[in-house]
Amino acid sequence: MNMPDFEYHAPESLGEVCALLAELGDKAVVLAGGTDLVHKMKQWKLTPQHLVSLKHLDALREIRHVPGRGVVIGALVTQNGIYTSPLLQERYLSVSQAAHQMASNQIRNLGTIGGNIANAVPSADLPPILVALQATIRLVSAAGERTLPLEEFFVGSAQSVLARGEVLTEITIPDQRATGSTYIKFGLRRSGALAVAGSAVAVTVDGDTLVEARIALSSAAPTVLRARRAEEFLTGRTISDEVLARAGVLAGEESRPRDSIRGSAEYRRNLVEVLTKRALRKAIDEGHG
Ligand SMILES: Cc1cc2nc3c(=O)[nH]c(=O)nc-3n(C[C@H](O)[C@H](O)[C@H](O)COP(=O)(O)OP(=O)(O)OC[C@H]3O[C@@H](n4cnc5c(N)ncnc54)[C@H](O)[C@@H]3O)c2cc1C
């Protein structure tokens, strides 16, 4: 297929990647799994002069638990790497299963968690569950590094605070008191379909009391959206079907989806309502499943 010309670089270290990105400026783009980037280049929607591959940064392919910090996931871990990770399956099956709901096996073998976040599209499946679990991200450039809550990364549809020359290197899910979490997505096909809407929740349950809930929605606004009114309503409530249903209604009301070929705004709001109610019940009953 006809593609724009580009020069390919594959530096051996993160330091070299950052130095090269600083030198090339806006002529360069980072390449991870390429599932989005190469596709856009084939359509001539992106025509970077230089591709800087992260392929030699093996340290970014690890998932590990760091005592006092939490589960640290390297940005180059693939979606299937997230799905099959024994550590995530043991601690956060919710994250592992969110990855399994994405795309097709072929795409999951290539597409990385870093690329899924860096794209900053509202239909991305990993950001909502990571936001619900209060994940942070590390961004590194030739000028230094910074760590910020993932939630603050997204500023608009396909827009983020990622500065030119910055590389997303890792995602940390902090050790937490949430007793359960899950992500439920609705796509137009059982597999390989983007989310028409999705709801991720993390709950802290004590007996029959919902101490705290965090709800993060996909395809419900230009960015991942926290359903804060629903969260406030749930805080300290005695768990019942009526309470969960009310929280679903509130989440639907505060979502701001758009009409698109995959579904009308009204349809998506109805989905958010139903998915949020189901996700809350699942996280309460099944823990981090
Ligand atoms: C057929 C198909 C189906 C899909 N289905 C789904 C789905 O169901 N759910 C879903 O969420 N997504 C889906 N996607 C989207 C895609 O698979 C993911 O977004 C993927 O995770 C992107 O990762 P990548 O490593 O391939 O990124 P790339 O294509 O390499 O890069 C994407 C963008 O992110 C930047 N980038 C990548 N890594 C970094 C980094 N570490 N630091 C800084 N910038 C970086 C690149 O410069 C580029 O701008 C689908 C894609 C296809 C083609």
The ligand as an SDF file (V2000), in Angstrom:
LIG
                    3D

 53 58  0  0  0  0  0  0  0  0999 V2000
   -9.2010   -3.0920   14.0070 C   0  0  0  0  0  0  0  0  0  0  0  0
   -8.9460   -2.3060   15.2680 C   0  0  0  0  0  0  0  0  0  0  0  0
   -9.7770   -2.5170   16.3610 C   0  0  0  0  0  0  0  0  0  0  0  0
   -9.5590   -1.7830   17.5310 C   0  0  0  0  0  0  0  0  0  0  0  0
  -10.3820   -2.0170   18.6070 N   0  0  0  0  0  0  0  0  0  0  0  0
  -10.1880   -1.3480   19.7500 C   0  0  0  0  0  0  0  0  0  0  0  0
  -11.0260   -1.5970   20.8840 C   0  0  0  0  0  0  0  0  0  0  0  0
  -11.9320   -2.4260   20.8670 O   0  0  0  0  0  0  0  0  0  0  0  0
  -10.7760   -0.8620   22.0040 N   0  0  0  0  0  0  0  0  0  0  0  0
   -9.7930    0.0640   22.0760 C   0  0  0  0  0  0  0  0  0  0  0  0
   -9.6360    0.6910   23.1180 O   0  0  0  0  0  0  0  0  0  0  0  0
   -8.9730    0.3080   21.0280 N   0  0  0  0  0  0  0  0  0  0  0  0
   -9.1560   -0.3740   19.8770 C   0  0  0  0  0  0  0  0  0  0  0  0
   -8.3450   -0.1280   18.7980 N   0  0  0  0  0  0  0  0  0  0  0  0
   -7.3160    0.9050   18.9160 C   0  0  0  0  0  0  0  0  0  0  0  0
   -5.8590    0.4120   19.1950 C   0  0  0  0  0  0  0  0  0  0  0  0
   -5.7080   -0.9510   19.1210 O   0  0  0  0  0  0  0  0  0  0  0  0
   -5.3750    0.8530   20.5260 C   0  0  0  0  0  0  0  0  0  0  0  0
   -5.5970    2.2040   20.7710 O   0  0  0  0  0  0  0  0  0  0  0  0
   -3.8870    0.5020   20.7470 C   0  0  0  0  0  0  0  0  0  0  0  0
   -3.7660    0.2270   22.1030 O   0  0  0  0  0  0  0  0  0  0  0  0
   -2.8700    1.5410   20.2960 C   0  0  0  0  0  0  0  0  0  0  0  0
   -1.6030    1.1150   20.7250 O   0  0  0  0  0  0  0  0  0  0  0  0
   -0.3630    0.9810   19.7650 P   0  0  0  0  0  0  0  0  0  0  0  0
    0.7480    0.4650   20.6000 O   0  0  0  0  0  0  0  0  0  0  0  0
   -0.6920    0.2120   18.5340 O   0  0  0  0  0  0  0  0  0  0  0  0
   -0.1410    2.5160   19.4040 O   0  0  0  0  0  0  0  0  0  0  0  0
    0.5250    3.1680   18.1020 P   0  0  0  0  0  0  0  0  0  0  0  0
   -0.3670    2.9530   16.9380 O   0  0  0  0  0  0  0  0  0  0  0  0
    1.9460    2.7830   17.9670 O   0  0  0  0  0  0  0  0  0  0  0  0
    0.4760    4.7020   18.5480 O   0  0  0  0  0  0  0  0  0  0  0  0
   -0.7580    5.3720   18.7090 C   0  0  0  0  0  0  0  0  0  0  0  0
   -0.4640    6.8240   19.1270 C   0  0  0  0  0  0  0  0  0  0  0  0
    0.0670    6.8730   20.4430 O   0  0  0  0  0  0  0  0  0  0  0  0
    1.4030    7.4170   20.4580 C   0  0  0  0  0  0  0  0  0  0  0  0
    2.1410    6.5950   21.4100 N   0  0  0  0  0  0  0  0  0  0  0  0
    2.1620    5.2460   21.4770 C   0  0  0  0  0  0  0  0  0  0  0  0
    2.8640    4.8420   22.5450 N   0  0  0  0  0  0  0  0  0  0  0  0
    3.3320    5.9500   23.1580 C   0  0  0  0  0  0  0  0  0  0  0  0
    4.1120    6.1730   24.3340 C   0  0  0  0  0  0  0  0  0  0  0  0
    4.5570    5.1550   25.1080 N   0  0  0  0  0  0  0  0  0  0  0  0
    4.3960    7.4410   24.6740 N   0  0  0  0  0  0  0  0  0  0  0  0
    3.9530    8.4910   23.9260 C   0  0  0  0  0  0  0  0  0  0  0  0
    3.1780    8.3400   22.8180 N   0  0  0  0  0  0  0  0  0  0  0  0
    2.8780    7.0790   22.4420 C   0  0  0  0  0  0  0  0  0  0  0  0
    1.8940    7.3330   19.0270 C   0  0  0  0  0  0  0  0  0  0  0  0
    2.8310    8.3170   18.7360 O   0  0  0  0  0  0  0  0  0  0  0  0
    0.5910    7.5020   18.2530 C   0  0  0  0  0  0  0  0  0  0  0  0
    0.2560    8.8640   18.1890 O   0  0  0  0  0  0  0  0  0  0  0  0
   -8.5230   -0.8400   17.6190 C   0  0  0  0  0  0  0  0  0  0  0  0
   -7.6770   -0.6330   16.5130 C   0  0  0  0  0  0  0  0  0  0  0  0
   -7.8820   -1.3580   15.3410 C   0  0  0  0  0  0  0  0  0  0  0  0
   -6.9650   -1.1360   14.1760 C   0  0  0  0  0  0  0  0  0  0  0  0
  1  2  1  0
  2  3  1  0
  2 52  2  0
  3  4  2  0
  4  5  1  0
  4 50  1  0
  5  6  2  0
  6  7  1  0
  6 13  1  0
  7  8  2  0
  7  9  1  0
  9 10  1  0
 10 11  2  0
 10 12  1  0
 12 13  2  0
 13 14  1  0
 14 15  1  0
 14 50  1  0
 15 16  1  0
 16 17  1  0
 16 18  1  0
 18 19  1  0
 18 20  1  0
 20 21  1  0
 20 22  1  0
 22 23  1  0
 23 24  1  0
 24 25  2  0
 24 26  1  0
 24 27  1  0
 27 28  1  0
 28 29  2  0
 28 30  1  0
 28 31  1  0
 31 32  1  0
 32 33  1  0
 33 34  1  0
 33 48  1  0
 34 35  1  0
 35 36  1  0
 35 46  1  0
 36 37  1  0
 36 45  1  0
 37 38  2  0
 38 39  1  0
 39 40  1  0
 39 45  2  0
 40 41  1  0
 40 42  2  0
 42 43  1  0
 43 44  2  0
 44 45  1  0
 46 47  1  0
 46 48  1  0
 48 49  1  0
 50 51  2  0
 51 52  1  0
 52 53  1  0
M  END
$$$$
